[in-house]
Amino acid sequence: MENSGVSIDLGSIAIILTIVFAVLKLVGTVTWSWWIVFLPILAVVALSIVVLILILLGVSVWNLHQHHKFNKKFNGK
C-alpha cells in the first residue's frame, strides 16, 4: 500500500475553520461573536496548555518519586 502523503492535523483543521468562520462573519452570513469565530484556534491553544501542564505535572511527580527512592536507598529513611 502506498501512502498518499495527505495529512491534516488538529491545528490545520482549526486554522481552516477559523478562516471559514471569519469569511462568513465578514460577508455577513453569520452574526456570531468574534469569540465564536476564533473558538477553533482558542480550543487548540487551550488543549495544548492543558497537555503541557499535565506533562509538567507528570515529570514533577516522577522526579519526586525518584528523589524519594534515592533518599530511601541511601539515607535509610
Rosetta constraint file for C-alpha pairs under 8 A:
AtomPair CA 8 CA 12 HARMONIC 6.07 0.50
AtomPair CA 8 CA 13 HARMONIC 6.90 0.50
AtomPair CA 9 CA 13 HARMONIC 6.45 0.50
AtomPair CA 10 CA 14 HARMONIC 6.20 0.50
AtomPair CA 10 CA 44 HARMONIC 7.47 0.50
AtomPair CA 11 CA 15 HARMONIC 6.23 0.50
AtomPair CA 11 CA 41 HARMONIC 7.53 0.50
AtomPair CA 11 CA 44 HARMONIC 6.67 0.50
AtomPair CA 12 CA 16 HARMONIC 6.15 0.50
AtomPair CA 13 CA 17 HARMONIC 6.05 0.50
AtomPair CA 14 CA 18 HARMONIC 6.04 0.50
AtomPair CA 14 CA 40 HARMONIC 4.81 0.50
AtomPair CA 14 CA 41 HARMONIC 5.33 0.50
AtomPair CA 14 CA 44 HARMONIC 7.16 0.50
AtomPair CA 15 CA 19 HARMONIC 6.17 0.50
AtomPair CA 15 CA 40 HARMONIC 7.33 0.50
AtomPair CA 15 CA 41 HARMONIC 6.47 0.50
AtomPair CA 16 CA 20 HARMONIC 6.20 0.50
AtomPair CA 17 CA 21 HARMONIC 6.00 0.50
AtomPair CA 17 CA 40 HARMONIC 6.72 0.50
AtomPair CA 18 CA 22 HARMONIC 5.96 0.50
AtomPair CA 18 CA 37 HARMONIC 6.00 0.50
AtomPair CA 18 CA 38 HARMONIC 5.70 0.50
AtomPair CA 18 CA 39 HARMONIC 7.55 0.50
AtomPair CA 18 CA 40 HARMONIC 6.19 0.50
AtomPair CA 18 CA 41 HARMONIC 6.87 0.50
AtomPair CA 19 CA 23 HARMONIC 6.14 0.50
AtomPair CA 20 CA 24 HARMONIC 6.18 0.50
AtomPair CA 21 CA 25 HARMONIC 6.10 0.50
AtomPair CA 21 CA 37 HARMONIC 5.32 0.50
AtomPair CA 21 CA 38 HARMONIC 7.91 0.50
AtomPair CA 22 CA 26 HARMONIC 6.05 0.50
AtomPair CA 22 CA 37 HARMONIC 5.96 0.50
AtomPair CA 22 CA 38 HARMONIC 7.92 0.50
AtomPair CA 23 CA 27 HARMONIC 6.01 0.50
AtomPair CA 24 CA 28 HARMONIC 6.12 0.50
AtomPair CA 24 CA 29 HARMONIC 5.19 0.50
AtomPair CA 24 CA 30 HARMONIC 5.88 0.50
AtomPair CA 25 CA 29 HARMONIC 6.00 0.50
AtomPair CA 25 CA 30 HARMONIC 5.16 0.50
AtomPair CA 25 CA 31 HARMONIC 6.23 0.50
AtomPair CA 25 CA 32 HARMONIC 6.93 0.50
AtomPair CA 25 CA 37 HARMONIC 7.70 0.50
AtomPair CA 32 CA 36 HARMONIC 6.27 0.50
AtomPair CA 32 CA 37 HARMONIC 6.90 0.50
AtomPair CA 33 CA 37 HARMONIC 6.63 0.50
AtomPair CA 34 CA 38 HARMONIC 6.23 0.50
AtomPair CA 35 CA 39 HARMONIC 5.88 0.50
AtomPair CA 38 CA 42 HARMONIC 6.23 0.50
AtomPair CA 39 CA 43 HARMONIC 5.85 0.50
AtomPair CA 40 CA 44 HARMONIC 6.44 0.50
AtomPair CA 41 CA 45 HARMONIC 6.24 0.50
AtomPair CA 42 CA 46 HARMONIC 6.02 0.50
AtomPair CA 43 CA 47 HARMONIC 6.01 0.50
AtomPair CA 44 CA 48 HARMONIC 6.07 0.50
AtomPair CA 45 CA 49 HARMONIC 6.23 0.50
AtomPair CA 46 CA 50 HARMONIC 6.22 0.50
AtomPair CA 47 CA 51 HARMONIC 6.17 0.50
AtomPair CA 48 CA 52 HARMONIC 6.10 0.50
AtomPair CA 49 CA 53 HARMONIC 6.14 0.50
AtomPair CA 50 CA 54 HARMONIC 6.18 0.50
AtomPair CA 51 CA 55 HARMONIC 6.14 0.50
AtomPair CA 52 CA 56 HARMONIC 6.16 0.50
AtomPair CA 53 CA 57 HARMONIC 6.03 0.50
AtomPair CA 54 CA 58 HARMONIC 6.04 0.50
AtomPair CA 55 CA 59 HARMONIC 6.15 0.50
AtomPair CA 56 CA 60 HARMONIC 6.08 0.50
AtomPair CA 57 CA 61 HARMONIC 6.16 0.50
AtomPair CA 58 CA 62 HARMONIC 6.08 0.50
AtomPair CA 59 CA 63 HARMONIC 5.99 0.50
AtomPair CA 60 CA 64 HARMONIC 6.16 0.50
AtomPair CA 61 CA 65 HARMONIC 6.10 0.50
AtomPair CA 62 CA 66 HARMONIC 6.16 0.50
AtomPair CA 63 CA 67 HARMONIC 6.07 0.50
AtomPair CA 64 CA 68 HARMONIC 6.04 0.50
AtomPair CA 65 CA 69 HARMONIC 6.21 0.50
AtomPair CA 66 CA 70 HARMONIC 6.15 0.50
AtomPair CA 67 CA 71 HARMONIC 6.19 0.50
AtomPair CA 68 CA 72 HARMONIC 6.05 0.50
AtomPair CA 69 CA 73 HARMONIC 6.09 0.50
AtomPair CA 70 CA 74 HARMONIC 6.19 0.50
AtomPair CA 71 CA 75 HARMONIC 5.24 0.50
AtomPair CA 71 CA 76 HARMONIC 7.11 0.50
AtomPair CA 71 CA 77 HARMONIC 6.68 0.50
AtomPair CA 72 CA 76 HARMONIC 5.02 0.50
AtomPair CA 72 CA 77 HARMONIC 4.69 0.50
AtomPair CA 73 CA 77 HARMONIC 7.58 0.50
